[in-house]
Amino acid sequence: MRGRMRSAPICVTLWTMLIPRYWKRLEEKTIGPGGKEFLLSVWGCSADSRDDAADDAQRRLESWKRRIHDGSAGDQGYGYRRNTLREPILEEIAGDDGSTVAFVSRNNYGCLVLNASGTLFVDVDVPEDTVGRRVLSLFGGSKASPEEKALATIRTALAARPLEGFRIYRTAAGFRLLGVTRTYEPDSAATQELMNSTGADKAFRILCRVQKSFRARLTPKPWRIGVGRPSFSFPSDDPGADAAVRKWTAKYEPAAAAWATCRFVEHVGPTSVHTDIRDVLARHDDATGAMSGRKLA
């Protein structure tokens, strides 16, 4: 009998944000209880070096072999963690002391994503308006659209924090908030409560807590601008992967430049910008086209 086991990435990293820079994949066959053969495919990772990533992969490979040999892994394996994203880091943003406070990565469908350790981003999804609601509003039903209701909820939640400043943006699917006056801890109860009070998407709240970072997509989803999903993945052992990335981005980037990912709506509260947020804010507004007037995608 044969089995194939692929493990989710697990590694120790010095970064607060769990997207390591270096990756190494190892494969090895091993025999489990009853003579069943497994092909193990393991990714190791590191924030510091390729050698550390290789060491991490070897440690994880040996750990999986032990679990298979003693029968504790089962057919699918246990203890999978999915809190480490495999995304290429394209750019770093430094704070006043020179340490990295944010970086730009490319996600699995090709968009550029801003990852920040302390700059608060909040995504709020808004349901599509319906013809039924608009008709009912003519006969005494709710006059407020889903967009208006969501914005009212956001404003109420932020008004309860008069010492904190926020920028509100409209996205294709809802709203985005950016905290400017201070830094926040992504996995703290206070931050999670703030997100909840603004109506933040539940999946987004979980992502921030698990990843220990805030994420904001900088460029449009490809299918919204007439570009297909990329065929490549990261990381890859395929020698042709770099060429595939270049070919796809040559189509995606010009198309993306014609659209905005979000549009600035208003500022709530104090307008001073924390020193570790200043460059993150500038990069975000430039990359998203927030002040450009372009159509949203």
Buried (B, 14 or more C-beta within 10 A) or exposed (E): EEBEBEBBBBBEBEBBBBBBBBBBBBEBEBEBEEEEEBEBBBBBBBBEEEEBBBBBBBBBBEBBBEBBBEEEBEEEBEEEEEEBBBBBBEEEBEBEEEEBBBBBBBBEEBBBBBBBBBBBBBBBBBEEEEEEBEEEEEEEEEEEBBBEBBBEBBBEBBEEBEEBBBBBBBBBBBBBBBBBBBBBBBBEEEBBEBBEBBBBBEEBBEBBBBBBBBBBBBBBBBEBBEBEEBEBEBBBEEEEBEEBBEBBBEBBEEBBEEBBBBBBBEEBBBEEBBEBBBBBBEBBBEBBBBEBEBEBB
